[in-house]
Amino acid sequence: MLSTREERFLVDIEKLQHSIETGHIKVAAKVMERIGRLKEKYKGFQKLYDIQLILSDD
């Protein structure tokens, strides 16, 4: 069972993913900045989840 904080973390990750897919965030540095902010906000969950940025050639 997920805690409320963990659910919020997952929702924020999904929002980031949606922003990337829709093209609102295109620069890799900005994506890494957002990931860093999420890791800072939800410090306990960065140990449980592995968040990676995979760049494509497109």
N, C-alpha and C positions, 0 to 999 in steps of 0.2 A: 504494500500500500504506500502510495506516494504522499509525502508531506506537502503542505500547502506551498512551502518555499520551493520545493523541488518541482512542483507543478508550474510555478511561476517561471522558474529557470527554463524549463522545457518550452513554455510558451514564448519566452523571449528568444530562445534559439530558433524556434519556428518562424518568428517575426523577422529575424535576421536572414534566415534562408529565403523567405518570401521576398524580402527587399532585394536580395541578390538576383533571384530568378526573374523578377520583374524589371530589373535594370536600374533600379533606383540607386544602387551602390555598384560602381564599376571598378573602382581603383582598389587594388589588393591591399594597399596600406590602410585605407579606410575600413576595410573588412577586418583586418587584424586589430585595428584600434577598437572596433566594436566588440570583437571577441575578448580583447583585454579588459574592456569595461565590464563585460558580463562575468569574466573570471574574478574580477575584483569585487563585484557586487555579491556574487554567490561563491565565496571562497571555499566552502566545504564541498561543493559539488565538482570542482575542477579535478578532484582526485578520483571521482567516480565516473566521469565522462571524459572521453578523449575528443577534443574538438580540433579538426584539421581543416585547413584551406587547401583545396586541390585546384590548381590553376589549369585551365584548358588552353589549347592553342587558338581558340576562336577569337 
